[in-house]
Amino acid sequence: MNVPGFRWILIGCIGVLVLFQSVDVFMAYRAVLSSSPPRHAFRPLVDDVQDNDLLHMNKLMTDCLAQSETILSGRYMQSPLLRESLSDDILAEVMRCPEAEVFLPIGIRSYGYCEDAMAYVKFLETRAMPMWVYEIDFHIDGKMYSYHDLCPHTAVILMNHYWDGLPDRHDFPSTKKLILMPNVEMYELQASHYHRVDYVLAKTKDAYQRITQWYDRDDNNRRNTSVYYTSHTTSDPTVLTKEAAKVDPVTYSAAPRNWENLTFFHANGHSTLKNTIELLDCWSSRPDFPPISIYSSDGGSNDTYWRHLRDGRPMLNVQYHSGVFVTPPIYGKMMLETSAIVCPSISEGFGHYINQARAAGALVLTTDGAPMNEFIDEASGALITGVGARWTGDKVLMGPGTEFNVEHELICDTVDRVLALTPAERSTRAANGQTRYHEQQAYFKAAMAKFRRLLRQELTPGRNATA
C-alpha cells in the first residue's frame, strides 16, 4: 500500500466531514448571535468571527481540563480521542499531519498550560497530543507504522521543560523539528533546553528581548534557532456566561457594573505568585476600602486571613472564599459584575488571569513590572508602582528582574489612586483594557497564521505554501 496516497484519501474524506460540520456550526452560531445585543463602540475588533473564536476557545479549555490523556483537536465539533477510541478515528486524526502540534502530557493538563496549549491548538489549527500517540503502532493494510512514519514533517511544540523524555525516545527522528514555548522566569529551564530546539515562541516582549539577547551571546545559538515574538491570548469565560444567560437568565445574567460604588475581585487558585497574602494585608489595614471578594485555595493565604481575624481585625470588607470551586460561567459572571480586579503578581510567564480581567471589561490593577505592565498602563488600568525586583541569583537563565516584591502598602496606594478617579475615568480605562485584549488576540491569530505558513514552507516544501 502507498501510505501517502492513503493519507490524502483520508484527508479528502475528513475535508467533506469538516465542510458539513462547518456549515452546522455556522448556522448554529448565526442563530445564537442574531439574538445578541448590539456591540459597544469601544470594542471595534469584536465581530462574529471573533465571537466564534472565543466560544471555540472555551470549548477547547473545557475539554482540556476535563479530559486526561486525550488527543485534543482544533477542528470544530471534534470530540477528544482516548487511547480506547476507535482506531480508525485515531488514525484519521493522526494522518492530518499539521505543520506543528502541541505535546501536552497528562501532568500539565491544568489551567495555565491548558490556556497556553489551547491557544496554539485553536490558532495554529492543530492538536494537542498525549504521550501514548507516539508510543503506539498503526496498522494499515497489514503493515505496521509508527507515528513518525506517518507524520515525518510535523514539528512538536514543547511547553517549558515538560518534555517527558519525548525527544530522547529511541524512535524520535533526529530530523524532527522542535519548538519551545518558554516561560522565561522558570528556574527549571536550562541552556540545554534552548540549545535543543529549532524555534522559540516568545509570548511577551520582555521574553523576546531576553531570549534573543541570550542567543546572541557566548556561542549560544549553535543550532541556528529562530525566535519569534508571537504574543499570546487567553480564553474569556464571560462569553460562556453570556451564552448561559440566554438559557437561564435568572442564574447567569450579570448585574450592571457600578463605576461609582466600586467593588473589587481577586482569584489566585493555588498560586502563591498572585500575591494574595499582601492583598489581604492591604485590605486588613484599610477597613474604609470598598468590598473585595477573594477566591483562594493556597494555604498561606488562608493562614493569613485567619491570622488577621485572630488579631482582632474583622475585615468586614473582605468576602474570603477558601477552596471554593466555581464553574466558568459563574466565574465569568463575577468578573462581569465587579468594578475592578486586583492582580498584584510577583511573577508571570504570560498573565492569563490579567488578560481575562481585561477581557471582562473590569478595571485592572497589576504590578508595574514585566510582563505584567505589557498588559496594563495608566490609560488602560492602574499600575502598582514602586515595586522592586527580587533577588533570584543565578536561578533564572534569562537574567534578573523576573520577580517583584509587591508590598501591601503599594497595593493600597494604587487602590487609593483608583478611588480618586471619576467614574468616567474608571470606565474609560477599563474599556481601553478590554479593547487591547481583543487587539492582542487578533495579533496572535495573525502571528499563528504566519508561523504556520513559515513552517509549511520550511518543513514541507512539497506542499502548497498558500493552502
C-alpha positions in Angstrom: 0.0 0.0 0.0 1.1 3.5 -0.7 0.9 5.4 2.6 0.9 8.9 1.2 -1.9 8.0 -1.1 -3.9 6.6 1.7 -3.2 9.7 3.7 -4.7 12.0 1.1 -7.8 9.8 0.6 -8.4 10.1 4.4 -7.8 13.8 4.4 -10.2 14.2 1.5 -12.9 12.3 3.4 -12.2 14.3 6.5 -12.5 17.5 4.4 -16.0 16.6 3.4 -17.0 15.9 7.0 -15.4 19.2 8.1 -17.3 21.1 5.4 -20.7 19.7 6.7 -19.6 20.3 10.3 -18.6 23.9 9.5 -22.0 24.6 7.9 -23.7 23.2 11.0 -21.5 25.3 13.3 -22.0 28.4 11.2 -25.8 28.1 11.1 -25.9 27.4 14.9 -23.7 30.4 15.7 -25.7 32.6 13.4 -28.9 31.7 15.2 -27.3 32.5 18.6 -25.6 35.7 17.5 -28.7 37.1 15.8 -30.4 37.4 19.2 -27.4 39.1 20.8 -27.4 42.7 21.8 -25.5 45.3 19.7 -21.8 45.6 20.3 -20.5 48.6 22.2 -18.4 51.1 20.2 -15.4 50.6 22.4 -15.0 47.1 21.1 -14.4 47.7 17.4 -12.4 44.5 16.8 -15.2 42.2 18.1 -17.1 40.7 15.3 -19.0 37.5 14.7 -15.8 35.7 13.7 -14.0 36.6 16.9 -17.0 35.7 19.0 -16.9 32.3 17.4 -13.2 32.1 18.2 -13.9 32.9 21.9 -16.7 30.3 22.1 -14.4 27.7 20.5 -11.5 28.5 22.8 -13.7 28.0 25.8 -14.9 24.6 24.5 -11.3 23.6 24.0 -10.4 24.7 27.5 -13.3 22.7 28.9 -12.1 19.6 27.0 -8.5 20.1 28.1 -9.4 20.4 31.8 -12.0 17.6 31.8 -10.1 15.0 29.8 -6.8 13.5 30.7 -4.7 11.6 28.1 -6.7 12.6 25.0 -5.9 14.0 21.6 -7.5 17.4 21.5 -8.2 18.7 18.0 -8.7 22.3 17.0 -11.3 21.3 14.5 -14.9 22.4 15.3 -17.1 19.6 16.8 -14.2 17.1 17.0 -14.5 15.1 20.2 -11.4 14.3 22.3 -9.9 11.0 21.4 -8.9 8.5 24.1 -6.5 5.6 23.6 -9.5 3.4 23.7 -11.3 5.3 20.9 -11.9 3.6 17.6 -8.5 3.0 15.9 -9.9 4.4 12.6 -10.8 7.7 14.3 -7.3 8.0 15.9 -5.6 7.1 12.6 -7.7 9.7 10.7 -6.7 12.4 13.2 -3.0 11.4 13.2 -2.8 11.5 9.4 -3.9 15.1 9.2 -0.2 15.8 10.0 -0.4 19.5 10.6 2.7 21.7 10.4 3.1 21.6 14.2 1.4 20.1 17.2 1.5 20.6 20.9 2.9 17.9 23.2 0.7 18.1 26.3 1.5 15.3 28.7 -1.0 14.4 31.4 1.0 16.0 34.2 0.4 19.6 33.0 -3.2 19.5 31.9 -4.1 22.2 34.3 -5.4 25.7 34.0 -2.3 27.6 32.9 -0.9 25.0 30.5 -4.4 24.3 29.0 -4.7 28.1 28.3 -1.3 28.1 26.6 -1.8 24.9 24.7 -5.4 25.5 23.5 -4.4 28.9 22.2 -1.9 27.1 19.9 -4.4 24.4 19.1 -7.0 26.9 18.1 -5.0 29.4 16.1 -2.4 27.1 14.6 -5.3 24.9 13.5 -3.6 21.9 15.1 -4.0 19.5 18.0 -2.6 18.6 21.5 -1.1 15.2 21.8 -0.5 12.9 24.8 2.5 10.6 25.0 0.7 7.4 24.0 0.2 8.7 20.4 4.0 8.5 20.0 4.2 5.0 21.5 1.6 3.0 19.7 1.8 1.3 16.3 -0.7 2.0 13.5 -1.8 -0.9 11.2 -2.6 -0.1 7.6 -3.2 -2.9 5.1 -1.3 -5.5 7.1 1.7 -3.2 7.6 2.8 -1.5 10.8 3.8 2.1 11.0 4.9 4.4 13.9 3.5 7.9 14.3 6.8 9.3 12.9 6.4 7.2 9.8 3.1 8.8 9.2 3.9 12.4 10.1 7.7 12.9 9.5 7.5 16.6 9.0 5.2 17.7 11.8 7.1 19.8 14.3 6.5 19.4 18.1 5.7 22.3 20.4 7.2 21.6 23.9 5.9 23.5 26.9 8.7 24.8 29.1 10.7 21.9 30.5 7.9 19.4 30.4 9.3 17.2 27.7 8.9 13.9 29.5 11.7 12.4 27.5 9.9 12.6 24.2 12.8 13.9 22.1 15.1 11.3 23.7 13.0 8.3 22.7 14.8 5.8 20.5 12.4 6.2 17.6 12.2 10.0 17.7 13.7 11.2 14.4 16.8 13.3 14.6 15.4 15.5 11.8 12.1 16.2 13.7 11.9 20.0 14.4 11.3 21.1 18.0 9.5 24.3 19.0 9.9 25.7 22.6 7.2 27.7 24.4 9.2 29.1 27.4 8.1 31.0 30.5 11.5 32.7 30.9 11.1 33.2 34.6 11.1 29.4 35.4 14.1 28.1 37.3 13.8 24.7 35.6 14.6 26.0 32.1 18.3 25.4 31.3 20.6 26.2 28.4 20.2 22.6 27.2 16.5 23.3 26.5 17.2 26.3 24.3 20.2 24.6 22.6 18.0 21.6 21.6 15.2 23.4 19.8 14.8 24.9 16.3 12.2 27.6 17.0 11.2 29.6 20.1 7.9 31.3 20.5 8.1 34.3 22.8 4.7 35.2 24.4 5.8 38.6 25.7 8.1 41.4 24.5 10.2 41.0 27.6 10.7 37.3 26.9 11.6 38.1 23.2 14.2 40.6 24.3 15.8 38.3 26.9 15.8 35.2 24.6 17.3 37.0 21.6 20.0 38.6 23.7 20.8 35.2 25.2 21.1 33.5 21.8 23.4 36.4 20.7 25.9 35.7 23.5 28.6 33.1 24.1 28.1 30.9 21.1 24.6 30.0 22.4 22.9 29.6 19.0 24.8 26.6 17.6 21.6 25.2 16.1 20.7 28.5 14.3 17.5 28.6 16.4 14.9 31.2 15.2 13.0 33.3 17.8 9.6 34.8 17.1 7.5 37.2 19.1 4.0 35.9 18.6 2.3 37.4 21.7 -0.4 35.1 23.1 -4.0 35.0 24.1 -6.4 33.7 26.7 -9.9 32.3 26.8 -12.7 34.6 28.0 -15.2 32.9 30.4 -17.6 35.8 30.2 -18.5 34.5 26.8 -19.8 31.4 28.5 -21.7 33.5 31.0 -23.5 35.4 28.2 -24.3 32.2 26.4 -25.6 30.5 29.6 -27.8 33.6 30.3 -29.7 33.0 27.1 -30.8 29.7 28.5 -31.0 30.5 32.2 -31.2 34.3 32.6 -32.1 34.1 36.3 -28.9 32.3 37.2 -26.4 33.8 34.8 -27.5 37.3 33.8 -24.9 39.7 35.2 -25.9 42.8 37.1 -24.6 46.1 35.6 -21.1 47.1 36.6 -21.0 50.0 39.0 -18.3 52.6 38.3 -19.4 54.9 41.2 -19.6 52.5 44.1 -16.7 50.2 43.4 -16.3 46.5 44.2 -13.1 44.6 43.9 -12.3 41.0 43.0 -9.2 38.7 43.2 -8.7 35.0 42.5 -5.4 33.1 42.7 -6.3 29.4 42.7 -3.4 27.5 44.2 -0.8 30.0 43.1 1.4 31.8 45.6 2.8 34.1 42.9 -0.5 36.1 42.7 0.4 37.8 46.0 -2.9 37.1 47.8 -1.2 37.4 51.2 -0.1 41.0 50.6 -3.5 41.8 49.2 -5.1 40.5 52.4 -2.6 42.6 54.4 -3.6 45.7 52.5 -7.4 45.2 53.0 -7.0 44.3 56.6 -5.2 47.7 57.2 -7.9 49.7 55.4 -11.4 49.0 56.7 -12.5 52.0 54.8 -11.8 50.4 51.4 -14.7 49.1 49.2 -15.6 45.4 49.5 -13.4 42.8 47.8 -14.3 39.2 47.0 -11.3 36.9 47.2 -11.3 33.3 45.9 -8.2 31.4 47.0 -7.0 27.8 47.5 -3.5 28.2 48.8 -2.6 27.5 52.4 -0.6 30.7 53.0 -3.5 33.0 52.1 -5.9 31.0 54.3 -3.5 31.2 57.2 -3.1 35.0 56.7 -6.9 35.6 56.6 -7.4 33.7 59.9 -4.4 35.4 61.5 -5.9 38.8 60.8 -9.2 37.7 62.4 -7.4 36.3 65.5 -5.5 39.6 65.8 -8.8 41.5 66.1 -9.1 42.7 62.5 -12.6 41.6 61.5 -12.1 42.6 57.8 -15.8 43.2 57.2 -15.0 44.5 53.7 -13.4 41.2 52.7 -15.5 38.2 51.4 -13.0 35.4 51.6 -13.7 32.1 49.9 -11.2 29.3 50.6 -11.1 26.2 48.4 -14.4 27.1 46.7 -14.8 25.9 43.1 -17.0 27.9 40.8 -17.9 26.9 37.2 -16.6 29.0 34.3 -20.0 30.7 33.6 -20.3 31.7 37.3 -16.7 32.9 37.4 -17.4 34.9 34.3 -20.4 36.4 35.9 -18.4 37.5 38.9 -15.9 39.3 36.6 -18.7 41.0 34.6 -20.2 42.4 37.8 -17.1 43.6 39.6 -15.8 47.0 39.0 -12.1 46.3 39.5 -9.9 43.1 39.5 -6.6 43.2 41.5 -3.7 41.2 40.1 -0.6 42.1 42.2 1.5 39.4 40.6 5.0 38.6 41.9 5.8 37.0 38.5 4.1 35.8 35.4 5.0 33.7 32.4 2.3 35.4 30.4 -0.5 36.6 32.6 -3.7 34.7 31.7 -5.7 35.9 34.7 -4.7 39.5 34.0 -5.8 39.0 30.4 -9.1 37.5 31.4 -9.7 40.5 33.7 -9.1 42.8 30.7 -11.5 40.7 28.6 -14.2 41.0 31.2 -14.2 44.8 30.9 -13.2 45.4 34.5 -10.6 48.0 35.7 -7.4 46.0 36.2 -4.8 46.8 38.9 -1.5 45.0 38.3 2.2 45.1 39.0 4.5 47.7 37.3 7.0 45.0 36.2 7.4 42.9 33.1 5.5 41.3 31.7 2.5 42.5 33.8 3.0 46.1 32.6 2.7 44.9 29.0 -1.0 44.3 29.6 -1.8 47.4 31.6 -0.7 51.0 31.7 -2.3 54.1 33.2 -4.5 54.5 30.2 -6.0 51.0 30.4 -5.9 50.3 34.1 -3.8 51.1 37.1 -0.2 50.0 37.8 1.1 49.2 41.2 4.3 51.3 41.1 7.3 51.4 43.3 7.9 47.7 43.3 11.5 46.3 43.5 13.0 43.3 41.8 13.5 40.2 43.9 17.0 38.7 44.1 17.0 35.4 42.2 20.7 34.9 41.9 21.6 32.6 39.0 18.4 30.6 39.2 16.9 32.3 36.1 18.8 31.5 33.0 17.4 34.6 31.2 18.6 37.0 33.8 17.2 39.0 36.8 14.1 41.1 37.1 11.6 38.3 36.6 10.2 38.5 40.2 9.0 41.5 42.2 8.3 42.5 45.8 4.8 43.9 45.7 4.3 45.1 49.3 0.8 45.7 50.7 1.4 49.4 51.1 2.0 49.8 47.4 -1.2 47.9 46.6 -3.1 50.2 49.0 -1.6 53.3 47.4 -2.8 52.1 44.0 -6.3 51.4 45.3 -6.4 55.0 46.7 -5.5 56.3 43.2 -8.3 54.3 41.6 -10.7 55.7 44.2 -9.6 59.2 43.3 -10.6 58.7 39.7 -14.0 59.8 38.4 -16.5 57.1 37.4 -16.0 58.1 33.8 -12.2 57.8 34.1 -12.5 54.3 35.6 -14.9 53.2 32.8 -12.7 54.6 30.1 -9.6 52.9 31.3 -11.4 49.5 31.6 -12.8 49.9 28.1 -9.3 50.6 26.8 -8.0 47.4 28.5 -10.8 45.4 27.0 -10.1 46.7 23.5 -6.4 45.8 23.9 -7.4 42.3 24.9 -9.1 41.9 21.5 -6.4 43.6 19.6 -3.8 41.3 21.2 -5.9 38.3 20.2 -6.1 39.5 16.7 -2.3 40.0 16.6 -1.7 36.4 18.0 -4.1 35.0 15.4 -2.3 36.6 12.6 1.1 35.6 14.1 0.0 32.0 14.2 -1.2 32.0 10.6 2.2 33.5 9.6 4.1 30.9 11.6 2.1 28.1 10.1 2.9 29.3 6.6 6.6 29.6 7.5 6.6 26.0 8.8 4.9 24.8 5.8 7.5 26.4 3.5 10.5 25.3 5.6 9.4 21.8 6.7 7.2 20.5 3.9 8.5 22.2 0.7 6.5 19.9 -1.5 3.2 21.2 -0.2 1.3 24.2 -1.4 2.6 27.1 0.8 -0.6 29.1 0.2 -3.0 26.4 1.3 
